Amino acid sequence: MEIDWNTTYAAIWRQRKEVLRPVRCLDPIQLSQLIGIDKQKQELVRNTRRFLAGQPANNALLWGARGTGKSSLIKAVFNAYAAENLRIIEVDKDDLIYLPDIVDSVRELPQKFLIFCDDLSFDLHEKTFKHLKSVLEGSIEIAPDNILIYATSNRRHLLPEKMVDNIGTKVVNNEIHYTDAVEEQISLSDRFGLWLSFYTGSMETYLAIVDSFFVDYAGNREDLHEAARLFAASRATKSGRTARQFYNYFVNSRETA
C-alpha cells in the first residue's frame, strides 16, 4: 500500500515485508525539553530551516557519548517542523541496502524528507555502508534536493579505528597522506557536511535534566538530587538518558512502596 505523505508524517522501513510502515504514535519530544545541548540544537535547527527553505543544507552526523541526546534532537527537530511539510523515514543500519530504493520512492514528491539512521557503526568487513555512501555523494545521479540524511553514531568516523591503521601515514610537503585503511574510515563520515559532537555533561547539567522531569515534585529537592547522584554513580554515567531512567525508577519505587 502506497503511503499518502499528505497525511502521513513518519514511516519506518520494514525489511521482511520490504515496505515503509506509517508511524502513527510519534515520540513527542520537544526542543525545549533538551537541556545542555544548546549549540547542537542551534546548528541542527539552522540546517533544517535552510533545507525547508530550499537553500543549501548538509547531511548531518551527530556523534558522541551514549545517551547524550543525539537521537532525541533529531526527533525534536522533526516535531518542530513537521507542520512545514517536513517528513521523516527511519532506516535501520542493516536495511541500508534498500536505501537507494527508498530514496527513489520519494525523490519526486513535494515534501521534504529526513532519512533518520540511528546508532550507525560498521565493521570493516560490512558492505552496507557503501549504499549510504552512494546516496550521500557517490553516484552519477545528483542527490535529490528534498532529502537529507540525519544519522547518529558513537563513532566519529562510523568505522572502527585501530592504531595499526595509522602505520604508513606520512607528512609530505606539510600535507598529511593517510593510509588506505584510514582513508576508508574517513571517506564515509566525510560525506556528512555537518558534524555535531556530543559529550557527557557535568553533574550540574545532569541534575538540571533530572529537575525537568520532576517539575511538580513536592518533596525535598536535596534528597532527590542525592538519590539521582547515587543512581548515576551506579551506572557510571550522568547523561540525559540516565536522568530519564532515574525518573522512571524513582516514580516506580514510590508507587510500589
VMD Tcl script that draws the C-alpha trace (Angstrom):
set ca {
  {0.00 0.00 0.00}
  {1.46 3.33 -1.06}
  {1.87 5.95 1.64}
  {-0.08 9.19 1.42}
  {2.55 11.67 2.59}
  {-0.07 14.41 2.84}
  {-1.50 12.68 5.91}
  {1.47 10.55 6.99}
  {4.37 12.36 8.62}
  {6.70 9.49 9.52}
  {7.48 5.95 8.41}
  {9.83 3.10 9.27}
  {11.31 0.68 6.74}
  {10.34 -2.93 7.48}
  {12.81 -5.31 5.87}
  {10.78 -8.53 6.00}
  {7.89 -7.07 4.03}
  {10.10 -4.58 2.18}
  {7.67 -1.74 2.80}
  {7.53 1.60 4.54}
  {5.20 1.32 7.53}
  {3.45 4.55 8.55}
  {4.10 5.64 12.14}
  {1.02 6.84 13.98}
  {2.35 7.25 17.52}
  {5.33 9.58 17.29}
  {7.77 10.32 20.07}
  {6.51 13.76 21.24}
  {9.92 15.06 22.40}
  {10.25 18.84 22.01}
  {13.31 21.05 21.60}
  {12.52 22.83 24.86}
  {12.91 19.55 26.74}
  {16.53 19.07 25.66}
  {18.95 20.54 28.19}
  {22.69 21.09 27.91}
  {22.98 20.82 24.11}
  {22.02 24.36 23.09}
  {24.78 24.75 20.49}
  {23.88 21.45 18.82}
  {20.21 22.43 18.79}
  {21.00 25.76 17.19}
  {23.12 24.20 14.44}
  {20.66 21.45 13.53}
  {17.68 23.81 13.59}
  {19.52 26.25 11.31}
  {20.42 23.46 8.89}
  {16.85 22.13 8.84}
  {15.34 25.56 8.27}
  {17.67 26.10 5.32}
  {16.61 22.73 3.95}
  {12.93 23.62 4.23}
  {13.55 27.00 2.59}
  {15.17 25.35 -0.44}
  {18.61 26.68 0.47}
  {21.85 24.65 0.57}
  {21.86 22.34 3.59}
  {24.05 19.50 4.76}
  {23.57 15.88 5.70}
  {24.25 15.71 9.43}
  {26.19 13.27 11.60}
  {25.52 13.52 15.33}
  {28.24 11.58 17.11}
  {29.48 11.14 20.65}
  {28.77 9.63 24.03}
  {25.76 7.39 24.51}
  {22.58 8.82 25.99}
  {23.50 12.46 25.37}
  {20.51 13.42 23.23}
  {21.61 12.71 19.67}
  {18.51 10.77 18.60}
  {16.21 12.93 20.71}
  {17.49 16.07 18.99}
  {16.69 14.71 15.51}
  {13.20 13.68 16.61}
  {12.62 17.03 18.33}
  {13.70 18.97 15.23}
  {11.32 16.90 13.13}
  {8.47 17.54 15.58}
  {9.19 21.26 15.44}
  {8.89 21.44 11.64}
  {6.56 18.60 10.67}
  {3.81 21.14 10.05}
  {6.05 22.81 7.44}
  {5.91 19.86 5.06}
  {8.79 18.01 6.71}
  {8.62 14.20 6.82}
  {10.90 11.56 8.35}
  {11.80 7.99 7.38}
  {13.72 5.76 9.79}
  {16.04 3.19 8.23}
  {17.97 0.66 10.29}
  {21.65 0.10 9.60}
  {21.01 -3.44 8.39}
  {18.47 -2.14 5.89}
  {20.74 0.34 4.13}
  {20.85 -1.91 1.09}
  {17.31 -0.67 0.45}
  {18.22 2.99 0.90}
  {18.60 3.82 -2.83}
  {15.14 2.37 -3.49}
  {13.64 4.28 -0.57}
  {15.16 7.50 -1.86}
  {13.83 6.81 -5.35}
  {10.32 6.35 -3.96}
  {10.19 9.91 -2.56}
  {12.61 11.97 -4.66}
  {9.87 13.36 -6.91}
  {7.46 14.26 -4.11}
  {6.79 17.83 -2.94}
  {7.53 17.09 0.72}
  {10.94 17.40 2.33}
  {12.31 14.18 3.85}
  {14.76 13.41 6.62}
  {16.24 9.93 6.38}
  {16.93 9.03 10.02}
  {19.67 6.43 10.59}
  {20.14 5.80 14.30}
  {23.19 4.35 16.03}
  {25.32 3.81 12.95}
  {28.58 1.90 13.24}
  {30.16 -0.59 10.89}
  {32.81 -3.25 10.93}
  {35.34 -3.08 8.12}
  {34.02 -6.30 6.58}
  {30.48 -4.90 6.31}
  {29.42 -3.60 2.92}
  {26.06 -1.99 3.71}
  {27.74 1.36 4.37}
  {28.57 1.58 0.65}
  {24.87 2.10 -0.10}
  {24.87 5.00 2.33}
  {27.96 6.47 0.67}
  {26.35 6.33 -2.76}
  {23.23 8.14 -1.57}
  {25.27 10.77 0.23}
  {27.62 11.68 -2.59}
  {28.79 8.66 -4.51}
  {26.53 8.27 -7.53}
  {26.46 9.67 -11.05}
  {22.96 10.92 -10.22}
  {22.75 14.17 -8.30}
  {21.28 13.84 -4.82}
  {17.62 14.91 -4.64}
  {17.08 18.32 -3.12}
  {14.15 17.13 -1.00}
  {16.16 14.61 1.04}
  {18.71 14.93 3.84}
  {20.25 12.18 5.92}
  {20.48 12.74 9.67}
  {22.46 9.97 11.38}
  {23.70 9.27 14.89}
  {26.71 7.26 16.00}
  {29.01 6.71 18.94}
  {31.91 6.80 16.47}
  {33.05 9.93 14.69}
  {34.17 8.00 11.62}
  {31.47 5.28 11.82}
  {34.09 2.60 11.15}
  {36.45 1.09 13.76}
  {39.76 2.88 14.23}
  {42.90 0.92 15.13}
  {46.40 2.15 15.91}
  {47.83 -0.18 13.27}
  {45.82 1.63 10.60}
  {47.97 4.72 11.13}
  {51.20 2.91 10.29}
  {52.25 4.26 6.93}
  {50.59 7.66 7.31}
  {53.10 10.27 6.12}
  {53.55 14.02 6.02}
  {54.64 15.16 2.54}
  {55.21 18.88 1.90}
  {53.33 19.68 5.13}
  {50.32 17.65 3.96}
  {49.08 14.50 5.69}
  {48.83 11.45 3.44}
  {46.73 8.79 5.12}
  {46.93 5.03 4.64}
  {44.20 3.29 2.66}
  {42.64 1.99 5.88}
  {42.35 5.48 7.35}
  {41.04 6.86 4.06}
  {38.30 4.21 4.12}
  {37.34 5.22 7.66}
  {37.23 8.91 6.88}
  {35.54 8.67 3.47}
  {32.11 7.80 4.88}
  {31.82 10.38 7.65}
  {33.44 12.95 5.37}
  {30.30 12.91 3.24}
  {28.33 14.47 6.09}
  {28.71 18.23 5.77}
  {27.54 18.90 9.32}
  {29.21 17.19 12.27}
  {27.76 17.74 15.73}
  {29.63 16.30 18.71}
  {28.02 15.26 21.98}
  {29.77 14.71 25.31}
  {28.69 13.56 28.73}
  {27.71 16.69 30.63}
  {28.53 17.90 34.09}
  {26.73 16.84 37.26}
  {25.07 20.26 37.25}
  {23.61 19.61 33.79}
  {22.55 16.10 34.79}
  {20.67 17.43 37.84}
  {19.04 20.13 35.70}
  {17.73 17.39 33.41}
  {16.51 15.47 36.45}
  {14.67 18.58 37.65}
  {12.98 18.90 34.25}
  {11.33 15.51 34.88}
  {10.34 16.44 38.43}
  {8.72 19.83 37.83}
  {5.82 19.09 40.19}
  {7.84 17.23 42.80}
  {6.86 18.42 46.28}
  {9.46 16.52 48.29}
  {12.90 17.55 49.47}
  {14.88 18.57 46.39}
  {18.27 17.94 48.01}
  {17.29 14.37 48.85}
  {16.07 13.91 45.29}
  {19.38 15.15 43.91}
  {21.34 12.85 46.21}
  {19.30 9.87 45.01}
  {19.91 10.97 41.41}
  {23.67 11.17 42.06}
  {23.73 7.67 43.50}
  {21.72 6.36 40.56}
  {24.17 7.93 38.09}
  {27.15 6.56 40.02}
  {25.69 3.04 39.87}
  {25.63 3.30 36.07}
  {28.90 5.23 35.69}
  {27.19 7.84 33.52}
  {25.25 11.03 34.08}
  {23.57 11.54 30.72}
  {20.09 12.67 29.81}
  {19.14 9.03 29.30}
  {20.29 8.25 32.83}
  {18.15 11.13 34.13}
  {15.06 9.71 32.44}
  {15.83 6.22 33.75}
  {16.21 7.66 37.24}
  {12.82 9.33 36.92}
  {11.20 6.04 35.89}
  {12.96 4.20 38.72}
  {12.10 6.81 41.35}
  {8.43 7.05 40.40}
  {8.02 3.26 40.23}
  {9.75 2.73 43.58}
  {7.44 5.23 45.31}
  {4.34 3.68 43.77}
  {5.31 0.19 44.94}
  {6.45 1.32 48.39}
}
mol new
graphics top color blue
foreach p $ca { graphics top sphere $p radius 0.5 }
foreach p [lrange $ca 0 end-1] q [lrange $ca 1 end] { graphics top cylinder $p $q radius 0.2 }
display resetview
